[in-house]
Amino acid sequence: MGFNCGIVGLPNVGKSTLFNALTATAAAQAANYPFCTIEPNVGRVAVPDPRLDALTRIGKSQKTVPTSLEFVDIAGLVRGASKGEGLGNQFLANIREVDAIIHVLRCFEDGDVTHVEGNIDPVRDAETVETELMLADLDSLEKRLPSLQKKAKGGDKDSAALVALMEPIVAALAEGRPARSVVAAADAAAVSKLGLMTSKPVLFVCNVEEASAANGNALSERVFAMAAAQGARAVVVSAAIEAEISQMAPADRAEFLESLGLVDSGLDRIIRAGYALLGLITYFTCGPKEARAWTITKGTKAPGAAGVIHGDFERGFIACETVAYEDYITLGGEQGAKEAGKMRIEGKEYVVKDGDILLFRFNV
């Protein structure tokens, strides 16, 4: 799987409409009233990658297997959710399980669709949800910290390490800053085990009306400025357009998008932004049986990439045959790459690059 992300936001911002469209299902009930999503809905979509189609053709593969992206549609949060308001804490728990947060913000005016705050202000809405997540994180850490501090004073090294990790985060949260603002890259793995919602990367999705789908509007511009200040990312999407696309035959989608001044779908934009946000890349395996895409974190070495396929591949890793995507395509496949000297044998220290076609040698 590529990654999984929780779709959050206030009620009536278009979350469930977007979820339904992105997953091309009707699994989430989209309706004009708060809390229409009573249980988190999970949808998995194939990640579109034209490189995989090209590999299938050249490799004469019988099967094409893309990597996938998982969406979790989480019910609308409201002011006071961290204290149990609305549907409160049961939904905050679902956010802790995802890799990233897709924060849908309403950037359109429509008198027929009510807004829980009475008027449209996406920056305020973003701050409302972020505040609830920070309060929930702060409450979680403050309940755990005293006992850890006591153990640390008694000489427990593991507890002392956790205290050193948690205290700066508690201080930041108390000042109204999310955990991600004080987490060093070296501590990211340890912090992820704390289950903090505000340590997760955020992608703001500006849900605009159809007329603004190509270039955004004044409301989405404010969101982009906010995202830039936070080191986050933002994309413009029209949930209404995505809903239309999801019902179309694939052959009709390109023409429809072009008529609206769009070159790709909202799903494509969200996937690209999400991969960049999480530092993800794709490598491929290709043979007569199947051409397949695999997602890894940028900087992963060859044994770790092999482990995504199977743990035995990583444990028994010997080497990997490697061809860059451009060379594979230009030279007509594996044999052409070999004859041109473009296929390399790489060892355990090789850092896999985006688009690499790999064949692993292992012994268990």
Secondary structure, 3 states (H helix, E strand, C coil): CCEEEEEECCCCCCHHHHHHHHHCCCCCCCCCCCCCCCCCEEEEEECCCHHHHHHHHHHCCCEEECCEEEEEECCCCCCCHHHCCCCCHHHHHHHCCCCEEEEEEECCCCCCCCCCCCCCCHHHHHHHHHHHHHHHHHHHHHHHHHHHHHHHHCCCHHHHHHHHHHHHHHHHHHCCCCHHHCCCHHHHHHHHCCCCHHHCCEEEEEECCHHHCCCCCHHHHHHHHHHHHHCCEEEEECHHHHHHHHCCCHHHHHHHHHHCCCCCCHHHHHHHHHHHHHCEEEEEEECCCEEEEEEEECCCEHHHHHHHHCHHHHHCEEEEEEECHHHHHHCCCHHHHHHCCCCEEECCCCECCCCCEEEEEECC
